[in-house]
Amino acid sequence: MTMSQNDLNTPTVPPNFYSMENSSLRDSLYETVIHEDRMACLLRVGEFHGHLCPGIALGIMSTLTGLREMGILHAVNNGMEDMLAIVETNACFTDGVQYISGCTLGNNALIYRDFGKTAVTFALRSRSLAVRVRVTSEYARVIAEGSPDFFPLMEKVVRDRSGSGEDEAAFMRAGRQAAVYLINQTADRFLSTAIVEPLLPPYAPITETLVCSACGEPFMATKGVSADGKILCRACAGHAHPQVEGGGILSVPPADEGRASNFRAQLIK
């Protein structure tokens, strides 16, 4: 059976889709969160993250703990920046926070502060106080207790990049074992909470859209560069720009004209 062009252009939507409340989009997940079904949370986050590991388990446990301490475990996050999660790492932990809380990079409710700490602060714009949840140094001992092979395999497979295919498979199994072990522990074994006064950014601005004179692509006006009477995007202008990657928020050096031209050539292909 093949699909016609008309089938492709007319997506199938559930009944009452356009009149449903945004809050109902995450109904099944809210049930899981409200009942603090940790194993169900772990499986759902694992689907999003790509694998099961202790990092996402820590993110899930931190989120459930933080929302409970805030008294908003039952609250509906509609993704409009009224509830914020301020994370201090860009590792696996953050995917657990994003998925369970609904505060994501895309809806501007996830704030990333490049401190390299496994911690998150949950805040409401309507409140002056927030809850910060951090992972204590005990987490490593608890992981080793539940999955003795995890850290040795992580060093070999991830840090040293010297593991075989069998090592990688064993590492994935050890990660699953560690995640399940953590999710079944009491949070106070490796989490600490504190009431804090949060420093919150303003709501995300709505900016004008400009079109780059070189590549023709639209971009946010606040990211434009003026050169020789033309408005260019940062890529075509060859300017330095911040970039989130494994090492955190890094400044990517300016590209020379050759690299900028090559970028435009790649866009044409």
C-alpha positions in Angstrom: 0.0 0.0 0.0 1.5 3.4 -1.0 0.5 6.8 0.2 -0.7 9.5 -2.2 0.5 13.1 -2.1 -2.9 14.0 -0.7 -2.3 11.6 2.2 1.1 13.3 2.9 -0.5 16.7 2.9 -3.4 15.8 5.1 -2.2 14.5 8.5 -4.6 12.5 10.6 -5.4 14.2 13.8 -7.3 12.8 16.9 -10.9 13.9 17.4 -11.3 17.3 19.1 -7.5 17.9 18.5 -7.8 21.6 17.8 -10.1 22.3 20.7 -8.2 20.3 23.3 -6.4 22.1 26.1 -2.6 22.3 25.9 -2.3 20.7 29.4 -3.9 17.5 28.1 -0.9 16.9 25.7 1.1 15.5 28.6 -1.8 13.9 30.5 -0.3 10.4 30.6 3.0 11.7 31.8 1.4 13.8 34.5 -0.3 10.7 35.8 3.1 9.0 36.0 4.7 12.1 37.7 1.8 12.7 40.2 2.0 9.1 41.4 5.8 9.2 41.3 6.1 6.1 39.3 9.8 6.2 39.0 10.2 3.1 36.9 7.7 4.4 34.3 9.5 7.8 34.3 12.8 6.0 33.7 11.5 4.1 30.7 10.0 7.2 29.2 13.0 9.3 29.7 15.2 6.5 28.4 13.1 6.5 25.2 13.8 10.2 24.8 17.5 10.1 25.8 18.4 7.0 23.8 19.5 4.7 26.6 19.1 4.1 30.3 21.9 5.4 32.6 22.4 6.7 36.1 22.5 10.3 34.8 18.9 10.3 33.7 17.9 8.5 36.9 19.5 11.3 38.9 17.7 13.9 36.8 14.3 12.2 37.3 14.8 11.8 41.1 16.0 15.5 41.3 12.9 16.7 39.4 10.4 14.6 41.4 12.1 15.8 44.6 12.2 19.5 43.5 8.6 19.6 42.3 7.4 17.9 45.5 9.4 20.4 47.7 7.8 23.2 45.7 4.4 21.8 46.2 3.8 21.7 42.5 4.1 18.0 41.7 0.4 18.2 40.6 0.9 21.4 38.6 0.5 21.6 34.9 3.4 23.0 33.0 2.1 24.5 29.8 5.5 25.5 28.5 5.0 29.2 28.7 8.0 30.0 30.9 6.0 30.5 34.1 7.8 27.5 35.6 11.6 27.4 35.1 14.3 24.7 35.6 17.8 26.1 36.0 20.3 23.3 35.3 24.0 23.5 36.0 25.2 20.8 33.6 24.5 19.7 30.0 25.0 16.0 30.7 22.5 13.1 30.8 21.0 14.5 34.1 19.4 17.4 32.1 17.4 15.2 29.9 15.7 13.7 33.0 14.9 17.2 34.1 13.6 18.4 30.7 11.3 15.4 30.1 9.8 15.1 33.5 9.4 18.8 34.3 8.4 19.9 30.8 10.9 22.8 31.0 12.9 22.4 27.8 15.4 24.3 25.8 12.8 24.9 23.0 10.1 26.4 25.2 12.7 28.7 26.9 11.8 27.3 30.4 15.1 25.5 30.7 18.0 27.8 31.7 21.5 26.4 31.4 24.2 27.8 33.7 27.6 26.3 32.8 28.8 25.5 36.3 29.5 21.8 35.7 27.5 20.8 38.7 24.8 18.1 38.8 22.1 20.4 40.2 18.9 22.0 39.2 16.8 24.8 40.6 13.0 24.8 40.1 11.3 28.3 40.2 8.0 29.9 39.6 8.0 33.5 38.3 5.1 34.2 40.8 7.3 33.2 43.8 10.3 34.8 45.3 11.8 31.6 46.6 12.8 28.4 44.7 14.2 24.9 45.4 17.6 23.9 44.4 18.3 20.1 44.3 21.9 18.9 44.0 23.5 15.5 43.7 25.9 14.9 46.6 29.3 13.1 46.4 27.6 10.0 47.7 26.0 9.3 44.3 29.2 7.5 43.1 29.2 5.2 46.0 25.6 4.3 45.5 26.1 3.7 41.8 29.1 1.4 42.5 27.0 -0.4 45.1 24.3 -1.2 42.6 26.5 -1.7 39.5 30.1 -2.4 40.3 31.2 -2.5 36.6 29.7 0.9 35.6 32.6 3.3 36.4 35.4 1.0 35.1 33.5 0.4 31.9 32.7 4.1 31.6 36.4 5.0 31.8 37.3 2.5 29.1 34.4 3.1 26.7 33.6 6.8 27.2 36.6 8.5 28.6 39.4 6.6 26.9 37.4 5.5 23.8 39.3 2.3 23.8 36.5 -0.3 24.5 35.5 -3.0 22.1 32.0 -3.7 20.9 31.6 -6.2 23.7 32.8 -3.5 26.2 30.2 -1.1 24.9 27.4 -3.6 25.2 28.5 -4.4 28.8 28.7 -0.7 29.6 25.1 -0.3 28.4 24.0 -3.2 30.6 25.8 -1.7 33.6 24.2 1.7 32.9 20.7 0.1 32.9 21.6 -1.7 36.1 22.8 1.5 37.8 19.8 3.5 36.6 17.3 0.9 38.0 19.2 0.7 41.3 19.3 4.4 41.8 15.6 4.9 40.9 14.7 2.5 43.7 16.7 4.2 46.4 15.5 6.9 48.8 16.5 10.3 47.4 18.2 11.4 50.6 21.0 8.9 49.9 22.4 11.1 47.2 20.3 14.3 46.9 20.3 17.5 49.0 17.8 20.3 48.8 17.9 24.0 49.7 15.5 27.0 49.6 17.1 29.7 47.5 16.3 33.1 46.0 16.6 32.6 42.3 18.0 35.0 39.8 15.6 34.6 36.9 16.0 35.9 33.3 13.2 37.8 31.7 10.7 36.1 29.4 12.2 35.3 26.0 12.0 38.3 23.7 10.1 38.3 20.5 12.4 39.8 17.9 12.2 40.9 14.3 13.3 38.4 11.6 15.8 39.5 9.0 17.1 37.8 5.9 20.9 37.3 5.4 22.2 39.1 2.4 24.7 36.3 1.7 22.9 33.0 2.2 19.3 34.2 2.0 18.3 32.5 5.2 16.0 34.2 7.8 17.4 34.8 11.3 16.7 36.6 14.5 17.5 40.3 14.2 19.5 40.3 17.5 21.9 37.9 15.9 22.7 40.0 12.8 26.0 41.6 11.8 26.3 44.7 9.7 29.1 44.6 7.1 29.6 47.0 4.1 26.0 48.1 4.3 24.7 44.6 4.3 23.1 42.5 7.0 24.6 39.1 7.5 24.0 36.2 9.8 26.8 35.3 12.1 27.8 32.2 10.0 28.3 34.2 6.8 29.9 37.1 8.6 32.5 34.7 10.1 32.0 36.1 13.6 32.7 34.2 16.8 29.6 32.7 18.3 28.8 30.8 21.5 28.0 27.1 21.1 26.7 24.5 23.5 28.6 21.2 23.2 30.0 18.5 25.4 32.4 20.8 27.1 29.7 23.3 28.0 29.2 26.8 26.5 32.2 27.5 24.3 33.1 30.4 22.0 33.7 29.2 18.5 36.4 31.3 16.8 35.6 33.5 13.9 35.7 31.8 10.5 37.9 33.1 7.8 36.4 34.1 4.4 37.3 30.7 3.0 35.4 28.9 5.7 32.5 31.3 5.4 32.4 30.7 1.7 32.6 26.9 2.2 29.6 27.2 4.6 27.6 29.0 1.9 28.6 26.4 -0.6 27.4 23.6 1.7 24.0 25.3 1.9 23.7 25.3 -1.9 24.4 21.6 -2.2 
